[in-house]
């Protein structure tokens, strides 16, 4: 399975878990990423990752 197919499949699984469609999940992920773009990119990326884990739970 190619990387894009794996990503799409994983996104569908997560979207189902949090009761969103895949487009809504992508929109939230992009919003979280863009919100994390600040003056300290390392801290901002860690904070964005933490928000995503809070939304979808830890990877199993």
GUNUKOL-283766 format. One record per atom (N, C-alpha, C): residue number from 0; residue in three letters; atom name; y, x, z. Coordinates in pm, whole numbers. Each point is the difference from the previous one (the first is absolute). Layout:
N
@resi NUM | resn ALA | name CA | py Y | px X | pz Z
...
***
This chain:
60
@resi 0 | resn UNK | name N | py -118 | px 86 | pz 0
@resi 0 | resn UNK | name CA | py 118 | px -86 | pz 0
@resi 0 | resn UNK | name C | py 123 | px 90 | pz 0
@resi 1 | resn UNK | name N | py 95 | px -30 | pz -88
@resi 1 | resn UNK | name CA | py 120 | px 84 | pz -9
@resi 1 | resn UNK | name C | py 92 | px -24 | pz 119
@resi 2 | resn UNK | name N | py 93 | px 93 | pz 20
@resi 2 | resn UNK | name CA | py 93 | px -9 | pz 112
@resi 2 | resn UNK | name C | py 79 | px -130 | pz 2
@resi 3 | resn UNK | name N | py 45 | px -45 | pz -119
@resi 3 | resn UNK | name CA | py 75 | px -125 | pz -7
@resi 3 | resn UNK | name C | py -83 | px -120 | pz 39
@resi 4 | resn UNK | name N | py -127 | px 1 | pz -41
@resi 4 | resn UNK | name CA | py -89 | px -111 | pz 36
@resi 4 | resn UNK | name C | py -28 | px -2 | pz 149
@resi 5 | resn UNK | name N | py -19 | px 117 | pz 58
@resi 5 | resn UNK | name CA | py -25 | px 10 | pz 144
@resi 5 | resn UNK | name C | py 122 | px -52 | pz 76
@resi 6 | resn UNK | name N | py 119 | px 42 | pz -42
@resi 6 | resn UNK | name CA | py 123 | px -44 | pz 65
@resi 6 | resn UNK | name C | py 14 | px -152 | pz -11
@resi 7 | resn UNK | name N | py -23 | px -54 | pz -118
@resi 7 | resn UNK | name CA | py 13 | px -145 | pz -20
@resi 7 | resn UNK | name C | py -99 | px -76 | pz 87
@resi 8 | resn UNK | name N | py -124 | px 49 | pz 6
@resi 8 | resn UNK | name CA | py -103 | px -65 | pz 81
@resi 8 | resn UNK | name C | py 38 | px 4 | pz 148
@resi 9 | resn UNK | name N | py 45 | px 115 | pz 47
@resi 9 | resn UNK | name CA | py 40 | px 15 | pz 141
@resi 9 | resn UNK | name C | py 120 | px -90 | pz 30
@resi 10 | resn UNK | name N | py 95 | px -7 | pz -93
@resi 10 | resn UNK | name CA | py 117 | px -86 | pz 20
@resi 10 | resn UNK | name C | py -43 | px -146 | pz 9
@resi 11 | resn UNK | name N | py -94 | px -41 | pz -82
@resi 11 | resn UNK | name CA | py -49 | px -138 | pz 6
@resi 11 | resn UNK | name C | py -66 | px -29 | pz 134
@resi 12 | resn UNK | name N | py -78 | px 95 | pz 50
@resi 12 | resn UNK | name CA | py -65 | px -18 | pz 130
@resi 12 | resn UNK | name C | py 104 | px -14 | pz 112
@resi 13 | resn UNK | name N | py 98 | px 89 | pz 1
@resi 13 | resn UNK | name CA | py 102 | px -3 | pz 105
@resi 13 | resn UNK | name C | py 85 | px -126 | pz -12
@resi 14 | resn UNK | name N | py 39 | px -35 | pz -122
@resi 14 | resn UNK | name CA | py 80 | px -121 | pz -20
@resi 14 | resn UNK | name C | py -74 | px -122 | pz 54
@resi 15 | resn UNK | name N | py -128 | px -7 | pz -24
@resi 15 | resn UNK | name CA | py -80 | px -112 | pz 50
@resi 15 | resn UNK | name C | py -2 | px -1 | pz 153
@resi 16 | resn UNK | name N | py -12 | px 117 | pz 60
@resi 16 | resn UNK | name CA | py -5 | px 10 | pz 147
@resi 16 | resn UNK | name C | py 129 | px -48 | pz 65
@resi 17 | resn UNK | name N | py 113 | px 26 | pz -65
@resi 17 | resn UNK | name CA | py 129 | px -36 | pz 58
@resi 17 | resn UNK | name C | py 58 | px -126 | pz -64
@resi 18 | resn UNK | name N | py -82 | px -68 | pz -78
@resi 18 | resn UNK | name CA | py 33 | px -128 | pz -63
@resi 18 | resn UNK | name C | py 125 | px 7 | pz -88
@resi 19 | resn UNK | name N | py 2 | px 102 | pz -87
@resi 19 | resn UNK | name CA | py 103 | px 15 | pz -102
@resi 19 | resn UNK | name C | py -67 | px 15 | pz -134
@resi 20 | resn UNK | name N | py 72 | px -29 | pz -108
@resi 20 | resn UNK | name CA | py -57 | px 37 | pz -129
@resi 20 | resn UNK | name C | py 33 | px 147 | pz -25
@resi 21 | resn UNK | name N | py -63 | px 59 | pz -101
@resi 21 | resn UNK | name CA | py 17 | px 143 | pz -23
@resi 21 | resn UNK | name C | py 146 | px 35 | pz -30
@resi 22 | resn UNK | name N | py 70 | px -83 | pz -75
@resi 22 | resn UNK | name CA | py 141 | px 27 | pz -30
@resi 22 | resn UNK | name C | py 85 | px 1 | pz 126
@resi 23 | resn UNK | name N | py -26 | px -93 | pz 91
@resi 23 | resn UNK | name CA | py 74 | px -3 | pz 127
@resi 23 | resn UNK | name C | py -29 | px 126 | pz 81
@resi 24 | resn UNK | name N | py -126 | px 43 | pz 0
@resi 24 | resn UNK | name CA | py -36 | px 122 | pz 72
@resi 24 | resn UNK | name C | py 73 | px 121 | pz -58
@resi 25 | resn UNK | name N | py 2 | px 12 | pz -134
@resi 25 | resn UNK | name CA | py 70 | px 110 | pz -64
@resi 25 | resn UNK | name C | py 149 | px -4 | pz 32
@resi 26 | resn UNK | name N | py 59 | px -121 | pz 1
@resi 26 | resn UNK | name CA | py 142 | px -13 | pz 30
@resi 26 | resn UNK | name C | py 29 | px 46 | pz 142
@resi 27 | resn UNK | name N | py -86 | px -39 | pz 95
@resi 27 | resn UNK | name CA | py 19 | px 44 | pz 139
@resi 27 | resn UNK | name C | py -16 | px 151 | pz 13
@resi 28 | resn UNK | name N | py -99 | px 55 | pz -69
@resi 28 | resn UNK | name CA | py -21 | px 145 | pz 6
@resi 28 | resn UNK | name C | py 120 | px 75 | pz -57
@resi 29 | resn UNK | name N | py 52 | px -49 | pz -112
@resi 29 | resn UNK | name CA | py 117 | px 64 | pz -59
@resi 29 | resn UNK | name C | py 122 | px -13 | pz 91
@resi 30 | resn UNK | name N | py 18 | px -118 | pz 58
@resi 30 | resn UNK | name CA | py 111 | px -20 | pz 93
@resi 30 | resn UNK | name C | py -11 | px 96 | pz 119
@resi 31 | resn UNK | name N | py -121 | px 14 | pz 54
@resi 31 | resn UNK | name CA | py -23 | px 90 | pz 113
@resi 31 | resn UNK | name C | py 30 | px 144 | pz -40
@resi 32 | resn UNK | name N | py -45 | px 39 | pz -119
@resi 32 | resn UNK | name CA | py 25 | px 135 | pz -48
@resi 32 | resn UNK | name C | py 151 | px 23 | pz -16
@resi 33 | resn UNK | name N | py 69 | px -93 | pz -64
@resi 33 | resn UNK | name CA | py 143 | px 17 | pz -24
@resi 33 | resn UNK | name C | py 80 | px -2 | pz 129
@resi 34 | resn UNK | name N | py -42 | px -83 | pz 96
@resi 34 | resn UNK | name CA | py 66 | px -1 | pz 130
@resi 34 | resn UNK | name C | py -14 | px 135 | pz 70
@resi 35 | resn UNK | name N | py -107 | px 71 | pz -30
@resi 35 | resn UNK | name CA | py -26 | px 128 | pz 64
@resi 35 | resn UNK | name C | py 72 | px 116 | pz -64
@resi 36 | resn UNK | name N | py 76 | px -24 | pz -105
@resi 36 | resn UNK | name CA | py 72 | px 108 | pz -66
@resi 36 | resn UNK | name C | py 131 | px 24 | pz 72
@resi 37 | resn UNK | name N | py 0 | px 101 | pz 83
@resi 37 | resn UNK | name CA | py 121 | px 29 | pz 78
@resi 37 | resn UNK | name C | py 28 | px 148 | pz -2
@resi 38 | resn UNK | name N | py 61 | px 45 | pz 105
@resi 38 | resn UNK | name CA | py 42 | px 139 | pz 5
@resi 38 | resn UNK | name C | py -113 | px 94 | pz 41
@resi 39 | resn UNK | name N | py -101 | px -50 | pz 67
@resi 39 | resn UNK | name CA | py -112 | px 84 | pz 42
@resi 39 | resn UNK | name C | py -127 | px -55 | pz -64
@resi 40 | resn UNK | name N | py -35 | px 48 | pz -119
@resi 40 | resn UNK | name CA | py -111 | px -60 | pz -75
@resi 40 | resn UNK | name C | py -135 | px 7 | pz 72
@resi 41 | resn UNK | name N | py -27 | px 104 | pz 77
@resi 41 | resn UNK | name CA | py -129 | px 10 | pz 68
@resi 41 | resn UNK | name C | py -11 | px -109 | pz 106
@resi 42 | resn UNK | name N | py 99 | px -11 | pz 84
@resi 42 | resn UNK | name CA | py 0 | px -104 | pz 103
@resi 42 | resn UNK | name C | py -1 | px -138 | pz -64
@resi 43 | resn UNK | name N | py 78 | px -20 | pz -104
@resi 43 | resn UNK | name CA | py 8 | px -129 | pz -67
@resi 43 | resn UNK | name C | py -134 | px -39 | pz -62
@resi 44 | resn UNK | name N | py -70 | px 95 | pz -61
@resi 44 | resn UNK | name CA | py -130 | px -30 | pz -60
@resi 44 | resn UNK | name C | py -103 | px -33 | pz 108
@resi 45 | resn UNK | name N | py 4 | px 70 | pz 111
@resi 45 | resn UNK | name CA | py -92 | px -32 | pz 110
@resi 45 | resn UNK | name C | py 29 | px -139 | pz 55
@resi 46 | resn UNK | name N | py 126 | px -35 | pz 14
@resi 46 | resn UNK | name CA | py 37 | px -133 | pz 49
@resi 46 | resn UNK | name C | py -45 | px -107 | pz -99
@resi 47 | resn UNK | name N | py 16 | px 25 | pz -129
@resi 47 | resn UNK | name CA | py -44 | px -96 | pz -101
@resi 47 | resn UNK | name C | py -151 | px -18 | pz 5
@resi 48 | resn UNK | name N | py -73 | px 109 | pz 14
@resi 48 | resn UNK | name CA | py -146 | px -8 | pz 10
@resi 48 | resn UNK | name C | py -41 | px -79 | pz 123
@resi 49 | resn UNK | name N | py 69 | px 21 | pz 110
@resi 49 | resn UNK | name CA | py -31 | px -74 | pz 123
@resi 49 | resn UNK | name C | py 25 | px -149 | pz -19
@resi 50 | resn UNK | name N | py 107 | px -35 | pz -71
@resi 50 | resn UNK | name CA | py 27 | px -142 | pz -25
@resi 50 | resn UNK | name C | py -108 | px -62 | pz -88
@resi 51 | resn UNK | name N | py -50 | px 74 | pz -98
@resi 51 | resn UNK | name CA | py -106 | px -50 | pz -86
@resi 51 | resn UNK | name C | py -128 | px -20 | pz 82
@resi 52 | resn UNK | name N | py -33 | px 97 | pz 85
@resi 52 | resn UNK | name CA | py -120 | px -14 | pz 85
@resi 52 | resn UNK | name C | py 17 | px -120 | pz 93
@resi 53 | resn UNK | name N | py 120 | px -22 | pz 52
@resi 53 | resn UNK | name CA | py 23 | px -118 | pz 84
@resi 53 | resn UNK | name C | py -24 | px -128 | pz -79
@resi 54 | resn UNK | name N | py 36 | px -1 | pz -127
@resi 54 | resn UNK | name CA | py -17 | px -118 | pz -84
@resi 54 | resn UNK | name C | py -146 | px -25 | pz -34
@resi 55 | resn UNK | name N | py -72 | px 105 | pz -43
@resi 55 | resn UNK | name CA | py -134 | px -20 | pz -54
@resi 55 | resn UNK | name C | py -112 | px 49 | pz 93
@resi 56 | resn UNK | name N | py 34 | px 73 | pz 103
@resi 56 | resn UNK | name CA | py -102 | px 56 | pz 87
@resi 56 | resn UNK | name C | py -46 | px 135 | pz -50
@resi 57 | resn UNK | name N | py -71 | px 74 | pz 84
@resi 57 | resn UNK | name CA | py -48 | px 132 | pz -40
@resi 57 | resn UNK | name C | py -104 | px -9 | pz -109
@resi 58 | resn UNK | name N | py -8 | px 104 | pz -81
@resi 58 | resn UNK | name CA | py -100 | px 5 | pz -107
@resi 58 | resn UNK | name C | py -138 | px 15 | pz 60
@resi 59 | resn UNK | name N | py -93 | px -76 | pz -53
@resi 59 | resn UNK | name CA | py -137 | px 5 | pz 53
@resi 59 | resn UNK | name C | py -86 | px 93 | pz -79
***
